[in-house]
Amino acid sequence: MKDVAVVGFAQAPNVRRTHGTTNGVEMLVPVFREVFDRTGLSKQDIGFWCSGSSDYLAGRAFSFVAAVDAIGAFPPIHESHVEMDAAWALYEAWLKIRTGEVDTALVYGFGKSSAGTLRRVLALQLDPYVTAPLWPDSIGIAGLQARLGLEAGLWSEKDMAEVAARSRADAAGNPYAQVREPVEVAELLDAPVVADPLRAHDIAPVTDGAAVVVLASAERARDLVERPAVITGIEHRVDSPALGSRDLTRSPSTEAAARAAGAGEVTVAELHAPFTHQELILREALGLGAGVRINPSGGPLTGNPMFSAGLARIGEAATRILDGTAERVLAHATSGPALQQNLVAVLERD
């Protein structure tokens, strides 16, 4: 089976609100152009297209079909879609190349969160018999998770604030981030509580946004970039959707995915943790030591575009290899409430 490498990554700026349509076309067209300019590829060179988005979020059926307008009507394309973060669309595209069906693939994700009432929309993914009828929002569920960890002594509010402070400092040089102002830990701890025990800095700012990753077989990748980021392992696992049937202070699915992907030693890790305490859970599940650079891009705590933030973590991690600043990196994506489903990818310089 063919090895697969990331050869290109681009993303739209994370902004609170865009004026475009919910099918993402206005965000995707310039991002496609950017990634094609970087790789030297054209639409005709792409063997497979795969996207990740949400019809619930867009408020229309088959919104991903309308998004194909960003690609163009000609030439005809081979296209697929997943109704979740586009990191899982990347997994499908990875399989296409691995099995030899195509040599190149373009994966994209988009979400216009400002179009609707996001917290109510996300409640629709919960257990339909017991939990969803209560309409708990994502922040409330995360607050319960954070409180469990605090009461168990697994982390402190200071630990959570330190995650936020580091993320903002790292995002200072990221032009795509929504939040880029460095702040001291003490100042964060003085902020009022939003959803006990969470403060505003503990919660990722949900944004409109899009991300694009280009994959190629290792053989083709060597003709496109100097340092292809080869995906040496990728796996995703899922925990129970019933919040009361699992320990919310741990992430067994992340642990299992990391083992299956052969995580091991890495120097950089991009983690899709929409809440500060979830980064602490993921670091424990992945066995990341103090020497690992976590979210050098600032991570989702400085900009969290729905349905593309996980794909962006893979793209950001791959960028460290493409630009020569790292040799072996890890990327993580999550979907569902309280870290329910998790994907782990390991990338190495070819």
Secondary structure, DSSP 4 states (H G I P E B T S, - for coil): ---EEEEEEEE---BS---S-TT-HHHHHHHHHHHHHHHT--GGG-SEEEEE--HHHHTSTTHHHHHGGGT-SSS---EEEESS-HHHHHHHHHHHHHTTS-SEEEEEEEE-GGGS-HHHHHGGGS-TTTTGGG---HHHHHHHHHHHHHHTTS--HHHHHHHHHHHHHHGGG-TT-S------HHHHHTSPEEETTEEGGGB--EEBEEEEEEEEEHHHHHHH-SS-EEEEEEEEEE--S-GGGS-TT--HHHHHHHHHHT----SEEE---SBHHHHHHHHHHHT--TTSEE-TT--GGG-EETTTHHHHHHHHHHHHHHTTS-SEEEEEEEESTTS-EEEEEEEEE-
